[in-house]
Amino acid sequence: MKLILGSGSPRRRELLAQIGVVADDIRPPDIDETPAARELPRPYCARMAREKALAVAADAGDIVLSADTTVALGRRILGKPADAGEAAEFLLALSGRRHRVITAVAVRRGDKIWERDVVTTVQMKRLSDVELNAYLASNDWQGKAGGYGIQGPAGALIPWINGSFTAVVGLPLAETATLLTAAGYPMWKERL
């Protein structure tokens, strides 16, 4: 049995390492991440995690772990910004407001899939022009849903969260450990 991480995210690898899990292989899936017309953030996020898990080639006994993180401002999905201009648009929309960060996890072994999503409410402080421009100049927004990463410099912009910090980073560890255990991964035993 191999554990295959269906994600290219270095943050997910780091989070898994915190709980002693190291993937045997990393196979980022290549799927279309475009939301369907009028698709709501939570079902969209769950669908992305599931489709990623299904898109990864694996042997029947292997375990595939995939996840998706989506930032939702009301019904609006804020994905990974294409450029600094879009990152600025996202950050200005989030400035001074609460939003939801949804992380869905899908674990597949053979033809069985275990799934879970975690919703965390996040408050971003009202951003000054100096804060906004400094954060954009850091380039930390690149490749991050909503245009920010709470585990980096943007942590100074987030005074309050209600929910799972690790889910906001990209992988809810408690829920992921439960799903891996359900799929037969030896979470709390010595791995040979």
Helices and strands as residue ranges (DSSP letters): E 3-5, H 10-18, E 25-26, H 41-55, E 63-73, E 76-78, H 84-94, E 98-109, E 112-123, H 129-138, G 145-147, G 153-157, E 160-162, H 165-169, H 173-182
